Amino acid sequence: MTQPLVELVEQFCQYQLKQRGKTEGGVRSYRWVLEQFLVFVRARHGRLARVSDLTLATIQQWMDDMAGGDLALSTMRSRQSTVSSFCGWLVKRNLLMANPVAGMDRPPHRSEPPRQVPTPALMDALIVAARERERPRDVAIFLILRYTGMRRESVATLQVRHLDGTWGLRGVRVKGGQTRDIPLPGIVMHYLHEYVERVLARDLAPIGPETPLFWSVWGRRNRGKSQAPMTGKNIWRLCKVYGRLIGYPELKPHDLRHGVALEVLEQQHDLEQVRALLGHARIDTSQIYTRIRPAHLKQAVSFYEGPARRMLGAN
């Protein structure tokens, strides 16, 4: 019970990444939250945190400290959930007798509407700006964000193997380490295939099923150019760059998710289709997908075919 927690935190994060299939972005969030708890314990006791510090009283004090800092209820709820998952993992490994979070009240969940939702015209403007700058990678990213509402981490982890003809994206890793099939307009899929053939094949060799779709390229003095697969943070920065170009400097990738959700709802008048398409975390995924199959999801976004074709200038 006196074992330092810092090493166990890293083991827990590696378990989530390699055995539970969580995304790298999700694991980074776990690590950051748990490190904040370690910092709290060290500041309180003047030493490294131990397993024996994982008590209801200590965790409640940490929650009270966050509440005193006016953190949002949703943030506190998420952090408490992360610590609970960590404690549960320790219990299964016989390193902790019981999960102390089980005896705590959880901050209430309050679903609040997004403060700012980009209009269809504004989302289209991102693609227009990327085309005017002749940046095919950026066009491809914004086409996916604009017509699927995917989270930035999922877009960043896309590989060549995820492209399925004219249907859309298959087996995409999403929040929670699950995979989903996500439809796209046929003309957008045609653009993505051309992007692979004309851009990736030119910049990378050889191209295989596991090749990431999107890469960051930067230059270093006396070292030439370097490149690496994009991350969710890269896509966040990309939205900020283009947001300033189109007069919407506060734009974030998740804003586009809200925009797609509202547009699909207005067009289809079916909230269940919206939930299935976006894979909202608070919906029982298996239950939804027994009622709305991928074929129906493709139909749900069929109205995008015309606008996407006009956006890309196809006849």
Buried (B, 14 or more C-beta within 10 A) or exposed (E): EEEEBBEBBEEBBEBBBEEEEBBBBBBBBBBEBBBBBBEBBBEBEEEEBBBEBBEBEBBBBBBEEBEEEEBEBBEBBBBBBBBBBBBBBBBEEEBBEEBBBEEBEEBEEEEEEEEEBBEBEBBBBBBBBBBEEEBBBBBBBBBBBBBBBBBBBBBBBBBBBBBBEBBBBBEBBBBBBBBBBBBBBBBBBBBBBEBBEEBBEEEBEEBEEEBBBBBBEEEEEEEEEEEEBBBBBBBBBBBBEBBEBBEBEEBBBBBBBBBBBBBBBEBBEBEEBBBBBBBBEEBEBEEBBEEBEBEBBBBBBBBBBEBBBEBBEEE
